[in-house]
Amino acid sequence: MTKKLLALISVVIIATLLLAACGTPATQAPAATEAPAATAAATEAPAATEAAAEPVVITWWHITTKDPGLTEFQKMADDYMAAHPNVKIEITVLENEAFKTKLTTVMQSGEVPDIFQSWGQGGMIEQVNAGLLKDITADLKGEWGDSLGALDAFAVDGKNYGVPWDMGAVTFWYNKDLFAKAGITTVPTTWSEFLADCETLKKAGITPISVGEGDKWPGMHIWAYLVSRIGGAEAFSAAAATGAARTGSFNDEAFVKAGYELKKLVDGGYFQEGFLGATHDQMNATFGNGEAAMELGGQWSPSVEKANSADGVGVKNMGMFNFPAVEGGAGKVTDIVGGGNGFAIGKNAPPEAIDFVKYLTNLDNQKIVASTGMGIPVAKGAAASIADPNMVMVADAVANSTYYQLYFDQVLPSAMGSIINDAVQKIFAGTATPEEVCAEIEAGFLAQ
């Protein structure tokens, strides 16, 4: 991805959150007996002489496996079907990694769900080039498009093939009670302070960090942040560019040094027992059950750790802090690595599928996303409904960020995401040196 596109996405996302309270309202959600005000075909009741609308089946795959999102998405679908008796929405809910595997399989056969989870950019570009997505640019012109921010993250060559419903940041979540038990009174702002706090927690008999390396990507974010803190915005953009614009490499110092800094956490014994095989949900259960003081996660983490905790409540006294700055590095503590969730539209999706996505992202439903803690909404005016103090902290972190870097494993082509995640896991496992890991990533990039 070029620096120009990264900068554009950064500006769009930050502007969305800063201006959230004063934007043009999106279409309101309909009452149970009314159709959402989306398209004429979807909203006008048929004349008495017209035949009833033809039955339509919409397939929707999403990865929101836990409440509140699981229940809220189901209710949105139920309400829409009640207002559109001819529409049946078939929902498939999959865990993150299972979703990626199944989607790859069906796409190889040319079959695509009408609506499905997307993170935009790298994977979406491949899907567009393969002719698997529908261009919805024309549908977004006017009120719907004007009501949403961060649309560029779901666009390819100026055309939209999906829309976001949540955009946030990866940050450290911590258990304030465990910090207090270890005698830590302030959160770390530098990497040296962070390492010192990890050692203090360990000596107090507290596991410092929970990570889910069975799924690989949770730990990759630690390495990605270290790259950004050491090399600044330039390091990744220079290595990820193509053609004549490529002035860097994944073998550059920032990437290798990030591996050695990550290795300090592994060698220090700062992760929970069994972290190499732990899934993302198990990582959150460890944190949510008070068995680790910190975890690095996104805006979804508070609800996921709560859902996976034994008592269904999770960490009662939780705080958040930005990934610390690395002394001597080019990055700032206010630089953010993040991204969000969206819906891509399959190539054969009927008009009703687009109308349903319009309904999902209208102001009322985006307020539900905000008020329940499902995520950070993108509809202008919805951020005012954020009730969870944790989500307010995430929104503030993004709004006050000095640079916004999309997830490494999502901004690049999908094959590169797997290559990066697989390679970085070898640092956690101690089966490869940082130099070997970076060489593997560079070779994979050149092979694309």
Phi, psi and omega in degrees: 000137182281159179299327182297315181291319179300318180295320180297315180296319179301314182296317183296315183293314181296318180297324180302313183285324180292326184258010189303326187279352187233016183276176178288128181298146176275174179301137181285150176291144183280158170290166186302334183258004182244153175274148177294144181285083186241292179230158181301319182297328184273340190250335184277128178291141181294145176296158184301332183271353182274151177287155178298151181301144180292145178297140179227134176248127179246128176262131184226119176251127174221168186245016180275086188273351184237157173285151013277342186297322182301311180290319183294318178296321178297318180296319178300318179294317180297317180295320180294316180295325178296325180278344181228080186302339180277353184257131173241125181254115179263112186260132172243120181252123184229145172294152188316302184291323177295324178298312182300318181295313183292321180296318178300318181296312183290327180290329176296334178271356180087000179268135183226134174300155179294321180224132179207157179308136176213147174252005178075189173049239192315301180296322180294321179301316178297318181295322177294315180297333178273000179072030186259352183242159180260134176285116181247021182304315181296324180292332182276348180295134179099216191301316183296307180298322180293336184276348186247145173256174175062023181294331182297334179292344181240031179237150177229122181053040176081003179244139181266135178238010179183177180221152176276158169233354184200131176221130184210218187211153172266125182217172174273128171257139183220155180268107184298325181293321179289325175298315181296321180299325180275356179084018179269120187256343179226152179281149181286141175246348177238160182295322178298318178296321180297313179297322178295320178294321178300317180293321179297317178297316181299316179295336178274005180080020182246129175293123184293312190226137171258133179218150182248076184282355172294330177264354172071310186295330179300318180285332178302326181296330177295313178298316181299318179296320179296321176300313182294322180289324182279313185260353182069190182298329186292325187302306182289317183297324179292323181281328185273348179290165180236163177063215183294339181285347182279112181245003182226186182210156175285357173270358183295163187305320183299321182288318180292314181297323177300322178296320179290325177292320176298321181300332178297326178289320179293309182295331180283349181071038187268000178257161182292158177298134179080017184298333182294331180257358185287136175279173177299317179295321179292324175301315180290328177294319178299314179291314183296333178272007178075022182263001175210150186276334185216158167211147176264118183204175183267195182294344179280342191302315181303317181287326181287318179294325177295314183295330183265358179283155183297326183264359180073008180249317179079204183291118185278334183234079188252146176229177182218146172212152179292153176303130185298155176281144177267124182306131179083356181277164181276343182275159180251158178294341179267000173285139187240138166255128183192199183163201182195194183241147179209182178240123173267153182250121181293155187301329183255016182298134178286164179306328181296330179294319178294319179297322179293320178295324176299320178294317180301328185255016178286172188300316182298315181288328175291330174293327176294317176305317182289311188287333181269350182083016178297326182176191178259112186291157180249349178287133181296129181100346183277333183300335179296343181269001178297119183255330183286120179304330179295318180290328176298320179296319179295314180301320178294321180298319179290315182297329182259011182287147178266345177199144182235115180253119176295151180315132180304317186281358178248329183286334178269167176307150187303323179298324179292328177302314179294320180298314180296312181298316180295317183293313182296327179300333181293335174291317178298321183278346181072026183258359178206151177280160176304323178297317180294321179297314181294322178297322178295318179294317179297318179297320179296321179295315180294336181278349183288000000 
